[in-house]
Each structure stands twice: as C-alpha cells, then as structure tokens.
Amino acid sequence: MALQTGVSTSKVLILAGAGLTGSIILRSGRLSELVAQLQELLKGVDEVEISSNKFDTAALAAQIRQLAQEIKELSLSNPITIYNGSSSSSGSYSSYLVPAAALGAMGYCYMWWKGWSFSDVIFVTRQNMANAVATVSKQLENVSETLASTKRHLSKRLENLDWKLEEQKEISEIIVNNVRRIISFNFKCFHSV
C-alpha cells in the first residue's frame, strides 16, 4: 500500500515538474533552442560508438555542464509571477472555488470511507425519519429500564441500611442496659462493704 502511494506520488511530482518546466520554456521563448540542443545530443549519441567498455566521459561531462548552465540561465533570467485574478475584482467568488472543491472532495472521501451515501445525509424520507424515531425511542426505553433497575437496587440498599440502623440501635440499647446493671450492681457492692 505504501509502495503504491509512493509510486503515485512520484507520478504526480513528475507531471507537476514537467508542466512547470514546459510553462517556463514556453514563456521564455527558448523552446526552439531546447529542441535544437536535444537534436544535437541525439546526433552525438548516434555518431558515438557505444560499447560496454568505452564511454566518452568528456563529451558526457560537457553535455551535463551545458545543461546545468542552461538550467541556471532559465531560473535566473525570468522570474515567475503568479497572478490570482485581476486587481480590480477583489470580491470575486472565483478565489473560493478551489477551497470549496477541495472541501467537497474531502467530504465525499469521508462519506465513502464511512460507507454513507448522499441519501443518508441529505434527504429526510419517511423511512429515515421512522428509523430515527425508532432508534431514539429504543434508547429512551433502555434509559428508563436502567433507571428503574437502579431505583430498585438503591431502594433495596436503603431498606437494608434502615434494617442495620435499627439493629444497631437495639444493640446500643442492650449495651446501655447492661452497663447500667453492672454500674448498679457495683454500686450496691460498694455500699454493702
């Protein structure tokens, strides 16, 4: 997958570079010179005997230097100016066209990725509305059932706590009564002695 992405990205970059180079050459008016140089290079390739052991490195180096010089001249001689519409129409809607198209394409890709269709998003039909109402009512029923079960659970816990509280009160009364009996018994024992 990553390899396919890299290959397609390199194709896009090559096409963009070729388009930019072609527009620079056409604007500078040096297309005929470039074609003539390419023809000379091809004649030089036909005339030179190519073998696996022998290469004319001096001729290749000279051609590379000449091409590098030509590229430098092209890049330095004519700077590129990009105009975005005329200066008189500052409120033009054409500047919003490309970003809107990009957002639309991104939205479509997101919908495709999620498996949605335009009818799922745009049109409210009776069937879609009935499905939405059924889904919401089912969720509300689930919420009411959950609340009822939570209420039952909490009321059982409260009853259990009430019972434990009553039990603790009874135990506390028994302890208080036992302590009073012991105190009274001890008081009687001390008075009798």
Backbone hydrogen bonds in HBPLUS format (Angstrom, degrees):
<---DONOR---> <-ACCEPTOR-->    atom                        ^
c    i                          cat <-CA-CA->   ^        H-A-AA   ^      H-
h    n   atom  resd res      DA  || num        DHA   H-A  angle D-A-AA Bond
n    s   type  num  typ     dist DA aas  dist angle  dist       angle   num
A0005-THR N   A0001-MET O   3.06 MM   4  6.33 153.5  2.13 144.2 151.5     1
A0006-GLY N   A0002-ALA O   2.93 MM   4  6.15 155.6  1.99 145.7 152.1     2
A0007-VAL N   A0003-LEU O   2.92 MM   4  6.16 157.3  1.97 150.1 156.1     3
A0008-SER N   A0004-GLN O   2.94 MM   4  6.12 166.4  1.96 149.3 153.1     4
A0009-THR N   A0005-THR O   2.88 MM   4  5.98 150.8  1.97 143.8 152.5     5
A0010-SER N   A0006-GLY O   2.92 MM   4  6.10 155.0  1.98 144.4 151.0     6
A0011-LYS N   A0007-VAL O   3.00 MM   4  6.28 150.6  2.09 146.3 154.4     7
A0012-VAL N   A0008-SER O   3.06 MM   4  6.29 156.5  2.12 144.2 149.9     8
A0013-LEU N   A0009-THR O   2.96 MM   4  6.23 159.4  2.00 150.1 155.7     9
A0014-ILE N   A0010-SER O   2.91 MM   4  6.09 156.2  1.97 146.9 153.2    10
A0015-LEU N   A0011-LYS O   2.95 MM   4  6.17 162.6  1.98 149.9 154.6    11
A0016-ALA N   A0012-VAL O   2.87 MM   4  6.10 159.9  1.91 150.7 156.6    12
A0017-GLY N   A0013-LEU O   2.86 MM   4  5.98 159.7  1.90 146.9 152.7    13
A0018-ALA N   A0014-ILE O   2.86 MM   4  6.03 157.7  1.91 148.5 154.8    14
A0019-GLY N   A0015-LEU O   2.92 MM   4  6.09 156.9  1.98 145.6 152.0    15
A0020-LEU N   A0016-ALA O   2.94 MM   4  6.12 159.4  1.98 148.2 153.7    16
A0021-THR N   A0017-GLY O   2.89 MM   4  6.01 166.1  1.90 149.8 154.0    17
A0022-GLY N   A0018-ALA O   2.86 MM   4  5.94 161.1  1.90 145.6 151.6    18
A0023-SER N   A0019-GLY O   2.98 MM   4  6.14 156.5  2.04 144.3 150.4    19
A0024-ILE N   A0020-LEU O   3.02 MM   4  6.25 152.9  2.09 147.4 154.8    20
A0025-ILE N   A0021-THR O   2.96 MM   4  6.19 163.3  1.99 154.3 158.5    21
A0026-LEU N   A0022-GLY O   2.94 MM   4  6.09 161.8  1.97 149.9 155.0    22
A0027-ARG N   A0023-SER O   3.03 MM   4  6.07 154.4  2.09 141.2 147.9    23
A0028-SER N   A0024-ILE O   2.99 MM   4  6.11 151.6  2.07 146.5 154.1    24
A0029-GLY N   A0025-ILE O   3.16 MM   4  6.22 129.2  2.43 139.9 151.1    25
A0034-LEU N   A0030-ARG O   3.03 MM   4  6.27 158.1  2.08 149.5 155.2    26
A0035-VAL N   A0031-LEU O   2.95 MM   4  6.20 160.5  1.99 152.2 157.2    27
A0036-ALA N   A0032-SER O   2.96 MM   4  6.12 157.5  2.01 144.6 150.8    28
A0037-GLN N   A0033-GLU O   2.96 MM   4  6.20 155.5  2.02 146.9 153.3    29
A0038-LEU N   A0034-LEU O   2.94 MM   4  6.19 155.8  2.00 147.9 154.7    30
A0039-GLN N   A0035-VAL O   2.95 MM   4  6.22 153.0  2.03 147.7 155.0    31
A0040-GLU N   A0036-ALA O   3.00 MM   4  6.28 154.1  2.07 146.0 152.9    32
A0041-LEU N   A0037-GLN O   2.90 MM   4  6.18 154.2  1.97 146.9 154.2    33
A0042-LEU N   A0038-LEU O   2.95 MM   4  6.22 155.9  2.01 147.0 153.2    34
A0043-LYS N   A0039-GLN O   2.91 MM   4  6.17 154.6  1.98 147.8 154.8    35
A0044-GLY N   A0040-GLU O   2.87 MM   4  6.08 153.7  1.94 145.5 153.2    36
A0045-VAL N   A0041-LEU O   2.93 MM   4  6.20 143.7  2.06 143.2 153.1    37
A0046-ASP N   A0042-LEU O   2.98 MM   4  6.24 153.6  2.06 144.9 151.7    38
A0047-GLU N   A0043-LYS O   2.93 MM   4  6.14 153.9  2.00 148.7 155.6    39
A0048-VAL N   A0044-GLY O   3.07 MM   4  6.07 151.2  2.16 140.5 147.3    40
A0057-THR N   A0055-PHE O   3.06 MM   2  5.62 119.4  2.44 107.9  91.4    41
A0060-LEU N   A0056-ASP O   3.12 MM   4  6.42 161.4  2.15 151.0 156.5    42
A0061-ALA N   A0057-THR O   2.87 MM   4  5.96 160.3  1.91 146.4 151.9    43
A0062-ALA N   A0058-ALA O   2.95 MM   4  6.10 155.5  2.01 143.6 150.3    44
A0063-GLN N   A0059-ALA O   2.98 MM   4  6.19 155.4  2.05 146.6 152.9    45
A0064-ILE N   A0060-LEU O   2.95 MM   4  6.18 156.7  2.00 149.0 155.4    46
A0065-ARG N   A0061-ALA O   2.93 MM   4  6.15 159.8  1.97 148.5 153.8    47
A0066-GLN N   A0062-ALA O   2.93 MM   4  6.10 157.1  1.98 145.1 151.7    48
A0067-LEU N   A0063-GLN O   2.90 MM   4  6.13 158.3  1.95 148.7 154.2    49
A0068-ALA N   A0064-ILE O   2.91 MM   4  6.10 157.9  1.96 148.9 155.2    50
A0069-GLN N   A0065-ARG O   2.92 MM   4  6.13 156.9  1.97 148.6 154.8    51
A0070-GLU N   A0066-GLN O   2.97 MM   4  6.19 155.2  2.04 144.7 151.7    52
A0071-ILE N   A0067-LEU O   2.95 MM   4  6.18 154.3  2.02 147.6 154.2    53
A0072-LYS N   A0068-ALA O   2.99 MM   4  6.24 157.4  2.04 146.9 153.0    54
A0073-GLU N   A0069-GLN O   2.93 MM   4  6.20 158.6  1.98 149.6 155.3    55
A0074-LEU N   A0070-GLU O   2.91 MM   4  6.14 157.2  1.97 146.6 152.9    56
A0075-SER N   A0071-ILE O   2.94 MM   4  6.15 159.2  1.99 150.1 155.4    57
A0076-LEU N   A0072-LYS O   2.97 MM   4  6.07 148.5  2.07 147.6 155.8    58
A0077-SER N   A0073-GLU O   2.88 MM   4  5.67 154.1  1.95 147.6 153.6    59
A0096-TYR N   A0093-TYR O   3.06 MM   3  5.45 150.3  2.16 108.8 117.6    60
A0097-LEU N   A0094-SER O   3.27 MM   3  5.15 156.2  2.33  98.6 105.7    61
A0100-ALA N   A0096-TYR O   3.10 MM   4  6.05 154.1  2.17 142.3 150.2    62
A0101-ALA N   A0097-LEU O   2.89 MM   4  6.08 154.6  1.96 148.4 155.8    63
A0102-ALA N   A0098-VAL O   2.88 MM   4  6.10 156.0  1.94 152.0 158.9    64
A0103-LEU N   A0099-PRO O   2.90 MM   4  6.13 159.7  1.94 148.5 153.4    65
A0104-GLY N   A0100-ALA O   2.90 MM   4  6.09 156.1  1.96 145.4 152.5    66
A0105-ALA N   A0101-ALA O   2.90 MM   4  6.11 154.3  1.97 145.7 152.5    67
A0106-MET N   A0102-ALA O   2.93 MM   4  6.16 156.2  1.99 147.3 154.0    68
A0107-GLY N   A0103-LEU O   2.86 MM   4  6.05 156.5  1.91 147.6 154.3    69
A0108-TYR N   A0104-GLY O   2.91 MM   4  6.12 156.6  1.96 146.4 152.6    70
A0109-CYS N   A0105-ALA O   2.94 MM   4  6.16 158.7  1.99 146.9 152.6    71
A0110-TYR N   A0106-MET O   2.94 MM   4  6.18 154.5  2.01 146.6 153.5    72
A0111-MET N   A0107-GLY O   2.93 MM   4  6.18 159.1  1.97 148.5 154.2    73
A0112-TRP N   A0108-TYR O   2.87 MM   4  6.10 156.5  1.93 149.6 156.3    74
A0113-TRP N   A0109-CYS O   2.86 MM   4  6.03 153.1  1.94 144.8 152.4    75
A0114-LYS N   A0110-TYR O   2.96 MM   4  6.21 151.8  2.04 149.0 155.8    76
A0115-GLY N   A0111-MET O   2.97 MM   4  6.04 119.4  2.35 136.3 151.8    77
A0116-TRP N   A0111-MET O   2.89 MM   5  5.07 152.6  1.97 154.3 152.5    78
A0115-GLY N   A0112-TRP O   3.23 MM   3  5.03 141.7  2.38  92.3 103.3    79
A0120-ASP N   A0117-SER O   3.04 MM   3  5.32 134.9  2.25 102.3 114.6    80
A0121-VAL N   A0118-PHE O   3.12 MM   3  5.24 132.8  2.35  98.3 110.7    81
A0122-ILE N   A0118-PHE O   2.81 MM   4  5.82 176.4  1.81 166.2 167.5    82
A0129-MET N   A0125-THR O   2.91 MM   4  6.07 161.4  1.94 149.8 155.4    83
A0130-ALA N   A0126-ARG O   2.78 MM   4  5.93 156.7  1.84 147.9 154.7    84
A0131-ASN N   A0127-GLN O   2.86 MM   4  6.09 156.2  1.92 148.5 155.1    85
A0132-ALA N   A0128-ASN O   2.92 MM   4  6.14 155.7  1.98 145.2 152.0    86
A0133-VAL N   A0129-MET O   2.89 MM   4  6.11 162.0  1.92 151.1 155.7    87
A0134-ALA N   A0130-ALA O   2.90 MM   4  6.03 159.7  1.94 147.0 153.0    88
A0135-THR N   A0131-ASN O   2.94 MM   4  6.10 155.6  2.00 145.6 152.3    89
A0136-VAL N   A0132-ALA O   2.95 MM   4  6.18 162.8  1.98 150.8 155.3    90
A0137-SER N   A0133-VAL O   2.87 MM   4  6.02 163.0  1.90 151.1 156.3    91
A0138-LYS N   A0134-ALA O   2.92 MM   4  6.02 153.0  2.00 143.1 150.7    92
A0139-GLN N   A0135-THR O   2.98 MM   4  6.21 154.1  2.05 144.7 151.8    93
A0140-LEU N   A0136-VAL O   2.89 MM   4  6.17 153.1  1.96 147.6 155.4    94
A0141-GLU N   A0137-SER O   2.89 MM   4  6.12 153.8  1.95 146.4 153.3    95
A0142-ASN N   A0138-LYS O   2.98 MM   4  6.22 156.4  2.03 145.7 152.0    96
A0143-VAL N   A0139-GLN O   2.93 MM   4  6.20 152.2  2.01 144.5 152.3    97
A0144-SER N   A0140-LEU O   2.87 MM   4  6.13 159.8  1.91 150.1 155.3    98
A0145-GLU N   A0141-GLU O   2.87 MM   4  6.07 157.5  1.93 150.2 156.4    99
A0146-THR N   A0142-ASN O   2.93 MM   4  6.08 156.5  1.98 144.4 151.2   100
A0147-LEU N   A0143-VAL O   2.86 MM   4  6.11 155.7  1.92 148.1 155.1   101
A0148-ALA N   A0144-SER O   2.92 MM   4  6.11 156.0  1.98 144.9 151.4   102
A0149-SER N   A0145-GLU O   2.96 MM   4  6.19 164.1  1.98 151.0 154.9   103
A0150-THR N   A0146-THR O   2.92 MM   4  6.07 154.5  1.99 145.3 152.9   104
A0151-LYS N   A0147-LEU O   2.85 MM   4  6.02 152.6  1.92 145.7 153.4   105
A0152-ARG N   A0148-ALA O   2.95 MM   4  6.22 159.9  1.99 151.4 156.0   106
A0153-HIS N   A0149-SER O   2.95 MM   4  6.12 160.1  1.99 145.0 150.8   107
A0154-LEU N   A0150-THR O   2.88 MM   4  6.06 163.3  1.91 150.4 154.8   108
A0155-SER N   A0151-LYS O   2.89 MM   4  6.04 156.7  1.95 148.8 155.4   109
A0156-LYS N   A0152-ARG O   2.98 MM   4  6.17 153.7  2.05 146.7 153.4   110
A0157-ARG N   A0153-HIS O   3.03 MM   4  6.30 154.5  2.09 144.8 152.0   111
A0158-LEU N   A0154-LEU O   2.86 MM   4  6.13 152.7  1.93 145.5 153.3   112
A0159-GLU N   A0155-SER O   2.93 MM   4  6.12 159.9  1.97 146.9 151.9   113
A0160-ASN N   A0156-LYS O   2.90 MM   4  6.09 155.2  1.96 145.0 152.3   114
A0161-LEU N   A0157-ARG O   2.81 MM   4  6.08 150.9  1.90 144.3 152.7   115
A0162-ASP N   A0158-LEU O   2.78 MM   4  6.07 154.8  1.85 150.3 157.5   116
A0163-TRP N   A0159-GLU O   2.90 MM   4  6.13 158.6  1.95 148.3 153.9   117
A0164-LYS N   A0160-ASN O   2.97 MM   4  6.22 158.3  2.02 146.0 151.9   118
A0165-LEU N   A0161-LEU O   2.82 MM   4  6.03 151.5  1.90 147.1 155.4   119
A0166-GLU N   A0162-ASP O   2.92 MM   4  6.18 160.9  1.95 151.3 155.8   120
A0167-GLU N   A0163-TRP O   2.93 MM   4  6.15 156.5  1.98 146.5 153.7   121
A0168-GLN N   A0164-LYS O   2.85 MM   4  6.08 152.7  1.92 145.0 152.4   122
A0169-LYS N   A0165-LEU O   2.92 MM   4  6.24 150.8  2.01 147.4 155.4   123
A0170-GLU N   A0166-GLU O   3.01 MM   4  6.30 159.8  2.05 151.2 155.9   124
A0171-ILE N   A0167-GLU O   2.96 MM   4  6.22 160.3  2.00 149.5 155.1   125
A0172-SER N   A0168-GLN O   2.83 MM   4  6.00 155.5  1.89 144.7 152.0   126
A0173-GLU N   A0169-LYS O   2.90 MM   4  6.17 155.7  1.96 149.3 155.4   127
A0174-ILE N   A0170-GLU O   2.95 MM   4  6.20 158.2  2.00 148.9 155.0   128
A0175-ILE N   A0171-ILE O   2.89 MM   4  6.13 157.2  1.95 148.9 155.2   129
A0176-VAL N   A0172-SER O   2.88 MM   4  6.11 160.2  1.92 149.1 154.7   130
A0177-ASN N   A0173-GLU O   2.88 MM   4  6.07 161.5  1.92 149.9 154.9   131
A0178-ASN N   A0174-ILE O   2.87 MM   4  6.10 156.2  1.93 147.1 154.0   132
A0179-VAL N   A0175-ILE O   2.85 MM   4  6.08 157.3  1.90 151.2 157.5   133
A0180-ARG N   A0176-VAL O   2.96 MM   4  6.18 154.6  2.03 148.2 154.9   134
A0181-ARG N   A0177-ASN O   2.97 MM   4  6.21 157.5  2.02 148.2 154.0   135
A0182-ILE N   A0178-ASN O   2.99 MM   4  6.21 158.2  2.04 147.1 153.1   136
A0183-ILE N   A0179-VAL O   2.91 MM   4  6.08 159.1  1.95 147.0 153.3   137
A0184-SER N   A0180-ARG O   2.85 MM   4  6.02 164.6  1.87 150.4 154.8   138
A0185-PHE N   A0181-ARG O   2.82 MM   4  5.96 152.1  1.89 143.8 152.2   139
A0186-ASN N   A0182-ILE O   2.83 MM   4  6.02 159.8  1.87 149.9 155.3   140
A0187-PHE N   A0183-ILE O   2.83 MM   4  6.02 150.3  1.92 146.5 155.5   141
A0188-LYS N   A0184-SER O   2.98 MM   4  6.15 155.9  2.04 144.2 149.7   142
A0189-CYS N   A0185-PHE O   2.94 MM   4  6.17 150.6  2.03 143.5 152.2   143
A0190-PHE N   A0186-ASN O   2.97 MM   4  6.17 157.2  2.02 147.3 152.5   144
A0191-HIS N   A0187-PHE O   3.07 MM   4  6.24 153.1  2.15 144.5 151.6   145
A0192-SER N   A0188-LYS O   3.00 MM   4  6.08 144.2  2.14 140.2 149.6   146
